[in-house]
Amino acid sequence: MLGAVAAALVVGVAACEQRGGEQAAPADAQPLVTTAADSSVAGASAIEDPNSELPDGWETATTAAEPTTTLPPVDKVPLGRTLSQGTKGDDVLHLQERLVELGFDPGKPDGYFGPATTMAVWAFEKLVLGSKPNATIGPEDWEVLFGDVQIAPRRPNSTATHFEVYLPEQTAVLFVNNQARLVTHVSTGDNQEWCSEEAGRCGTSITPGGVFKFYRRQSDWWEGSLGKMYNPVYFNYGVAVHGMTSVPNYPASHGCVRIPMHVAEYFPDLVSKGDVVYVWDGVKEPEAYGAQPPPFDRPDPNATTTTIAPSTTVPKTTTTTKATTTAAPTTAPPTTVPPTTVAPTTVPPTTVPPTTVPPTTLAPTTAPPQTLAQSPTTVPPATTAAP
């Protein structure tokens, strides 16, 4: 009985990601150059209730091991130019090494300012510099980067490992014993209405603020009712932290917390079932919401119309049958219509023409001119014959 109730409940759970394109970027947003379009790999919603007894996935899931490279303390060197995506050099290598030292993940330190470094710099700009993400590091930013940077938890008295998500800054930090273990750029719900024709569902793209716990995970690309997501770790019904090929510098998901693909490779191995997740929405403290569930989705009215359409094809069959039925009586009336009696009635006028034909009597009436022609003919010859 409880299983049936749980199944009925999860049918309407809010979707995390949706197949299709993204919302338009803000005017000042800078796109991240990637090799795969986000529309080609969509996300998915979880179909399980956090309180259900389904396998949690931690026993069977496997993910790639986290890079174990440890770097020596990075010496501060002067910066003689502004660094941005596409630049190369030793200064870029120093940038990457310092980011790793602070808990950011710019990808493998190789001296190239690529997409992974771009997302790490976005997180640094938003969380440390408090500026808009434009993926550039100038001399002033360089001074801050190599200064005394402390990233402290907002909730120090939590589980030994806990995850803090800051929606206004679009960043998240994983703390282990109150030390920043991972600082990453994220992309969360865009607060827009969505509809999926394929799933026949509609909903609202919201990442709810609140306090939650990781309860389930899946390995590799996991496909749900609306698409796929990479190495998802669920914490609020269908809302999960997962990898995505596109993690732009603005909210773009349908509720989930997107993280860069290179971070998603090892993120599930950094957390355990029961680790607390705090989500700040910039309006209230997480505790004010508690474990606030996401918006539940609803049937797509357009999809309902589409399903009704097939039934309209059935009436057409009945209409065709009716047409045949009416066609039969139509042929019958002509049999009754043979008012052949009417036809003969119209034909009889042949008797009338004979009555009109008697104008043969009029012909003789016009004949008298012959008598007129004779009388003058007889009179002149008599007079003429005399001379």
C-alpha positions as a printed NumPy array, in Angstrom:
array([[   0.   ,    0.   ,    0.   ],
       [   2.793,    2.404,    0.971],
       [   4.635,    1.536,   -2.226],
       [   1.565,    2.462,   -4.285],
       [   1.245,    5.786,   -2.471],
       [   4.93 ,    6.537,   -3.039],
       [   4.61 ,    5.643,   -6.718],
       [   1.622,    7.95 ,   -7.068],
       [   3.532,   10.731,   -5.35 ],
       [   6.641,   10.615,   -7.488],
       [   4.714,   10.757,  -10.762],
       [   4.246,   14.483,  -10.282],
       [   7.746,   15.269,   -9.039],
       [   9.3  ,   18.358,  -10.525],
       [  11.658,   17.881,  -13.411],
       [  15.322,   18.628,  -12.96 ],
       [  16.346,   19.04 ,  -16.571],
       [  14.49 ,   19.099,  -19.828],
       [  15.321,   18.104,  -23.398],
       [  15.676,   21.173,  -25.561],
       [  17.385,   24.549,  -25.753],
       [  18.199,   26.932,  -22.97 ],
       [  16.78 ,   30.297,  -22.058],
       [  18.34 ,   33.333,  -23.684],
       [  21.482,   34.536,  -21.959],
       [  21.51 ,   37.909,  -20.194],
       [  22.896,   40.712,  -22.324],
       [  26.161,   40.896,  -20.361],
       [  26.693,   37.142,  -20.103],
       [  29.706,   35.623,  -21.804],
       [  29.164,   32.183,  -23.298],
       [  31.553,   29.398,  -22.427],
       [  33.228,   27.85 ,  -25.433],
       [  32.6  ,   24.105,  -25.351],
       [  32.702,   21.34 ,  -27.908],
       [  29.212,   19.995,  -27.202],
       [  25.959,   21.914,  -27.363],
       [  23.737,   21.72 ,  -24.316],
       [  20.676,   21.048,  -26.45 ],
       [  22.216,   17.777,  -27.609],
       [  22.547,   16.361,  -24.106],
       [  19.644,   17.122,  -21.864],
       [  19.044,   16.371,  -18.23 ],
       [  16.459,   14.261,  -16.502],
       [  14.254,   14.2  ,  -13.474],
       [  14.58 ,   11.557,  -10.791],
       [  11.602,    9.306,  -10.386],
       [  12.193,    8.386,   -6.771],
       [  11.053,    9.765,   -3.444],
       [  13.88 ,   10.558,   -0.957],
       [  11.967,    8.527,    1.622],
       [  11.518,    5.487,   -0.589],
       [  13.342,    2.2  ,   -0.022],
       [  14.913,    2.077,   -3.479],
       [  18.657,    1.228,   -3.642],
       [  20.679,    4.356,   -2.964],
       [  23.297,    3.647,   -5.631],
       [  26.344,    4.116,   -3.388],
       [  27.   ,    0.377,   -3.186],
       [  27.081,   -0.232,   -6.922],
       [  28.031,    3.133,   -8.472],
       [  31.559,    3.769,   -9.672],
       [  33.099,    7.031,  -10.788],
       [  36.486,    8.128,  -11.979],
       [  39.041,    8.659,   -9.256],
       [  39.694,   12.232,   -8.189],
       [  42.98 ,   13.734,   -9.294],
       [  45.457,   13.308,   -6.452],
       [  48.059,   15.77 ,   -7.706],
       [  49.353,   17.858,   -4.837],
       [  51.087,   21.095,   -5.661],
       [  53.747,   22.896,   -3.624],
       [  52.872,   26.365,   -2.346],
       [  52.662,   28.753,   -5.291],
       [  55.061,   31.67 ,   -5.228],
       [  53.63 ,   35.025,   -6.113],
       [  55.051,   36.494,   -9.308],
       [  54.151,   39.82 ,  -10.895],
       [  51.5  ,   39.819,  -13.638],
       [  52.336,   41.933,  -16.65 ],
       [  49.099,   41.451,  -18.636],
       [  45.43 ,   40.568,  -18.328],
       [  44.659,   36.872,  -18.589],
       [  41.51 ,   35.591,  -20.293],
       [  40.232,   32.532,  -22.106],
       [  42.603,   31.482,  -24.856],
       [  45.802,   32.904,  -23.354],
       [  48.843,   30.713,  -22.707],
       [  52.017,   31.007,  -20.684],
       [  53.716,   30.571,  -17.339],
       [  51.467,   33.203,  -15.765],
       [  48.43 ,   31.104,  -16.723],
       [  50.112,   28.09 ,  -15.124],
       [  50.649,   30.1  ,  -11.913],
       [  46.979,   31.121,  -12.026],
       [  45.852,   27.502,  -12.313],
       [  48.139,   26.28 ,   -9.547],
       [  46.953,   28.997,   -7.166],
       [  43.296,   28.184,   -7.917],
       [  43.924,   24.511,   -7.101],
       [  45.617,   25.555,   -3.864],
       [  42.467,   27.467,   -2.839],
       [  40.102,   24.574,   -3.677],
       [  38.99 ,   25.617,   -7.177],
       [  39.306,   23.157,  -10.065],
       [  40.64 ,   24.745,  -13.28 ],
       [  41.357,   21.345,  -14.801],
       [  44.876,   20.039,  -15.25 ],
       [  47.394,   22.888,  -14.748],
       [  48.946,   23.11 ,  -18.207],
       [  49.442,   26.824,  -18.842],
       [  46.421,   27.088,  -21.152],
       [  43.404,   29.221,  -20.197],
       [  40.706,   26.863,  -21.466],
       [  37.01 ,   26.233,  -20.638],
       [  37.736,   24.461,  -17.335],
       [  39.945,   27.358,  -16.164],
       [  37.273,   29.797,  -17.326],
       [  34.652,   28.225,  -15.053],
       [  37.055,   28.152,  -12.11 ],
       [  37.791,   31.864,  -12.632],
       [  34.054,   32.572,  -12.8  ],
       [  33.667,   30.994,   -9.356],
       [  36.615,   33.037,   -8.017],
       [  35.206,   36.28 ,   -9.442],
       [  31.741,   35.724,   -7.996],
       [  32.636,   34.3  ,   -4.598],
       [  35.893,   36.071,   -3.735],
       [  35.96 ,   39.249,   -5.825],
       [  32.188,   39.776,   -5.646],
       [  32.137,   40.823,   -9.303],
       [  30.359,   39.735,  -12.449],
       [  31.922,   36.714,  -14.116],
       [  33.867,   37.763,  -17.194],
       [  36.731,   35.24 ,  -16.937],
       [  39.528,   37.794,  -16.857],
       [  42.289,   38.223,  -14.317],
       [  44.018,   41.606,  -14.262],
       [  46.827,   42.877,  -12.007],
       [  44.399,   43.939,   -9.23 ],
       [  42.643,   40.562,   -9.291],
       [  46.049,   38.905,   -9.234],
       [  46.882,   40.688,   -5.978],
       [  43.698,   39.369,   -4.371],
       [  44.263,   35.884,   -5.747],
       [  47.679,   35.64 ,   -4.12 ],
       [  46.548,   37.369,   -0.933],
       [  45.014,   35.896,    2.193],
       [  41.962,   34.174,    0.696],
       [  39.765,   32.412,    3.244],
       [  36.616,   30.589,    2.119],
       [  34.738,   29.76 ,    5.307],
       [  31.49 ,   27.766,    5.645],
       [  28.263,   29.579,    6.478],
       [  27.204,   26.537,    8.511],
       [  30.297,   25.314,   10.403],
       [  28.279,   23.163,   12.807],
       [  27.069,   20.628,   10.289],
       [  28.038,   17.156,    9.148],
       [  31.782,   16.629,    8.69 ],
       [  31.195,   16.876,    4.934],
       [  28.491,   19.238,    3.748],
       [  27.644,   21.082,    0.544],
       [  26.652,   24.758,    0.381],
       [  24.941,   26.127,   -2.748],
       [  24.683,   29.908,   -3.227],
       [  22.071,   30.674,   -5.878],
       [  22.711,   34.448,   -6.169],
       [  26.434,   33.833,   -6.811],
       [  25.865,   30.642,   -8.855],
       [  28.657,   28.923,   -6.95 ],
       [  28.858,   25.979,   -4.537],
       [  31.413,   24.839,   -1.981],
       [  31.997,   21.386,   -0.565],
       [  33.398,   21.63 ,    2.966],
       [  35.225,   18.834,    4.747],
       [  35.826,   19.58 ,    8.423],
       [  35.037,   23.238,    7.652],
       [  37.785,   23.469,    5.022],
       [  36.909,   24.3  ,    1.425],
       [  37.524,   21.001,   -0.347],
       [  35.948,   22.033,   -3.653],
       [  34.786,   25.433,   -4.908],
       [  32.9  ,   25.252,   -8.186],
       [  30.856,   27.311,  -10.584],
       [  27.271,   26.033,  -10.981],
       [  24.171,   26.775,  -13.02 ],
       [  20.806,   26.294,  -11.311],
       [  17.091,   26.768,  -12.046],
       [  16.214,   29.722,  -14.276],
       [  12.766,   30.261,  -12.666],
       [  11.032,   29.829,  -16.025],
       [   7.992,   27.811,  -17.049],
       [   8.755,   24.798,  -19.243],
       [   6.862,   22.131,  -21.17 ],
       [   8.124,   18.879,  -22.644],
       [   6.118,   17.559,  -25.59 ],
       [   7.886,   14.21 ,  -25.394],
       [   7.085,   13.684,  -21.704],
       [   3.737,   15.474,  -21.891],
       [   4.553,   17.455,  -18.752],
       [   4.992,   21.115,  -17.753],
       [   6.594,   22.712,  -14.709],
       [   8.658,   25.556,  -13.266],
       [  12.458,   25.601,  -13.276],
       [  13.157,   26.329,   -9.608],
       [  15.987,   25.212,   -7.348],
       [  14.321,   25.524,   -3.933],
       [  16.144,   26.972,   -0.969],
       [  16.316,   24.767,    2.121],
       [  18.196,   22.09 ,    4.032],
       [  18.476,   18.624,    2.478],
       [  20.559,   15.455,    2.484],
       [  22.181,   13.464,   -0.287],
       [  20.18 ,   10.263,   -0.553],
       [  20.82 ,    8.635,   -3.939],
       [  23.338,    8.569,   -6.771],
       [  23.749,    7.132,  -10.258],
       [  26.853,    6.488,  -12.332],
       [  27.664,    7.695,  -15.822],
       [  24.899,    9.146,  -18.006],
       [  21.614,    8.493,  -16.253],
       [  18.429,    8.736,  -18.297],
       [  15.133,    9.712,  -16.73 ],
       [  11.749,   10.609,  -18.156],
       [  13.047,   13.828,  -19.74 ],
       [  16.596,   13.043,  -20.819],
       [  20.085,   12.516,  -19.383],
       [  22.486,   13.866,  -16.761],
       [  25.983,   12.835,  -15.796],
       [  26.825,   11.173,  -12.443],
       [  23.81 ,   12.67 ,  -10.608],
       [  23.702,   12.795,   -6.819],
       [  20.139,   13.521,   -5.642],
       [  19.228,   15.577,   -2.597],
       [  15.671,   16.87 ,   -3.136],
       [  13.365,   14.484,   -5.032],
       [  14.381,   14.943,   -8.701],
       [  16.85 ,   17.749,   -7.966],
       [  20.468,   16.596,   -8.168],
       [  24.027,   17.818,   -8.435],
       [  25.194,   16.52 ,  -11.817],
       [  27.549,   17.099,  -14.698],
       [  26.434,   18.8  ,  -17.897],
       [  28.239,   19.682,  -21.111],
       [  27.02 ,   23.259,  -20.778],
       [  27.278,   25.179,  -17.507],
       [  26.872,   28.829,  -18.543],
       [  27.523,   31.807,  -16.275],
       [  23.823,   32.358,  -15.601],
       [  20.933,   30.168,  -14.311],
       [  19.927,   27.795,  -17.085],
       [  18.85 ,   24.473,  -15.594],
       [  15.349,   23.201,  -14.901],
       [  15.976,   22.841,  -11.179],
       [  19.174,   20.817,  -10.8  ],
       [  22.606,   22.07 ,   -9.798],
       [  24.781,   21.709,  -12.879],
       [  28.522,   21.379,  -12.349],
       [  31.338,   21.188,  -14.945],
       [  31.908,   17.77 ,  -16.472],
       [  35.494,   17.455,  -15.193],
       [  34.242,   18.11 ,  -11.641],
       [  31.327,   15.677,  -12.047],
       [  33.846,   12.911,  -12.814],
       [  34.799,   12.663,   -9.123],
       [  32.212,   14.712,   -7.189],
       [  30.046,   11.693,   -6.18 ],
       [  33.102,   10.128,   -4.485],
       [  33.545,   13.197,   -2.272],
       [  30.108,   12.917,   -0.649],
       [  28.18 ,   10.218,    1.152],
       [  24.571,    9.357,    1.777],
       [  23.258,   11.613,    4.547],
       [  25.67 ,   14.519,    3.991],
       [  23.787,   17.789,    4.427],
       [  23.085,   20.172,    1.54 ],
       [  22.267,   23.836,    2.235],
       [  20.748,   25.955,   -0.52 ],
       [  20.648,   29.744,   -0.159],
       [  18.204,   31.553,   -2.457],
       [  19.112,   35.082,   -1.339],
       [  15.684,   35.621,    0.232],
       [  15.623,   33.542,    3.422],
       [  17.999,   31.366,    5.371],
       [  17.845,   27.679,    4.371],
       [  16.463,   26.68 ,    7.775],
       [  13.437,   28.923,    7.203],
       [  12.35 ,   26.59 ,    4.405],
       [  13.366,   23.253,    5.855],
       [  13.374,   20.422,    3.315],
       [  11.283,   22.389,    0.822],
       [  10.232,   20.145,   -2.102],
       [  10.571,   21.386,   -5.671],
       [   7.482,   22.45 ,   -7.667],
       [   5.6  ,   19.388,   -8.862],
       [   5.046,   19.164,  -12.58 ],
       [   1.661,   18.901,  -14.281],
       [   0.185,   17.487,  -17.504],
       [   0.903,   19.483,  -20.635],
       [  -2.475,   20.726,  -21.936],
       [  -1.183,   20.639,  -25.507],
       [  -0.085,   17.044,  -25.091],
       [  -3.598,   16.204,  -23.831],
       [  -5.081,   17.735,  -26.969],
       [  -2.781,   15.609,  -29.053],
       [  -3.953,   12.476,  -27.344],
       [  -7.577,   13.359,  -27.998],
       [  -6.843,   13.845,  -31.683],
       [  -6.708,   10.115,  -32.452],
       [ -10.251,    9.679,  -31.163],
       [ -11.44 ,   12.247,  -33.687],
       [ -10.292,    9.934,  -36.448],
       [ -12.74 ,    7.313,  -35.208],
       [ -15.805,    9.507,  -35.66 ],
       [ -14.702,   10.052,  -39.219],
       [ -15.173,    6.338,  -39.817],
       [ -18.698,    6.546,  -38.485],
       [ -19.321,    9.576,  -40.639],
       [ -18.274,    7.568,  -43.67 ],
       [ -20.733,    4.857,  -42.713],
       [ -23.478,    7.43 ,  -42.37 ],
       [ -22.621,    8.781,  -45.763],
       [ -23.157,    5.318,  -47.228],
       [ -26.459,    5.005,  -45.409],
       [ -27.739,    8.299,  -46.726],
       [ -26.51 ,    7.447,  -50.184],
       [ -28.811,    4.421,  -50.312],
       [ -31.976,    6.38 ,  -49.585],
       [ -30.904,    8.909,  -52.169],
       [ -31.   ,    6.276,  -54.847],
       [ -34.397,    5.131,  -53.592],
       [ -36.097,    8.522,  -53.994],
       [ -35.424,    8.566,  -57.697],
       [ -37.563,    5.447,  -57.89 ],
       [ -40.392,    7.261,  -56.219],
       [ -39.633,   10.41 ,  -58.086],
       [ -40.403,    8.67 ,  -61.336],
       [ -43.472,   10.764,  -61.355],
       [ -43.504,    9.387,  -64.824],
       [ -47.073,   10.487,  -64.494],
       [ -45.819,   14.011,  -64.317],
       [ -43.675,   13.477,  -67.353],
       [ -46.636,   12.329,  -69.433],
       [ -48.593,   15.284,  -68.113],
       [ -45.965,   17.575,  -69.482],
       [ -45.743,   15.614,  -72.658],
       [ -49.478,   15.908,  -73.377],
       [ -48.949,   19.459,  -74.477],
       [ -48.469,   17.734,  -77.806],
       [ -52.233,   17.91 ,  -77.942],
       [ -52.059,   21.634,  -77.455],
       [ -49.737,   22.185,  -80.362],
       [ -52.232,   20.591,  -82.694],
       [ -54.752,   23.071,  -81.418],
       [ -52.377,   25.874,  -82.191],
       [ -51.346,   24.347,  -85.461],
       [ -54.823,   24.95 ,  -86.955],
       [ -53.59 ,   28.348,  -87.962],
       [ -53.719,   26.671,  -91.343],
       [ -56.973,   28.592,  -91.398],
       [ -54.932,   31.751,  -91.114],
       [ -53.016,   30.796,  -94.189],
       [ -56.151,   30.918,  -96.253],
       [ -56.882,   34.235,  -94.633],
       [ -53.627,   35.527,  -96.054],
       [ -54.571,   33.958,  -99.367],
       [ -57.144,   36.664, -100.159],
       [ -54.341,   38.787, -101.44 ],
       [ -54.465,   36.455, -104.381],
       [ -57.998,   37.625, -105.059],
       [ -56.827,   41.206, -104.751],
       [ -54.087,   40.463, -107.223],
       [ -56.61 ,   39.016, -109.638],
       [ -59.074,   41.845, -109.543],
       [ -56.613,   44.503, -110.561],
       [ -55.147,   42.151, -113.123],
       [ -58.48 ,   41.774, -114.912],
       [ -59.332,   45.43 , -114.897],
       [ -56.17 ,   46.834, -116.508],
       [ -55.937,   44.381, -119.336],
       [ -59.339,   45.368, -120.574],
       [ -58.39 ,   49.022, -120.809],
       [ -55.01 ,   48.347, -122.304],
       [ -56.292,   45.971, -124.899],
       [ -58.401,   48.697, -126.392],
       [ -55.601,   50.949, -127.667]])
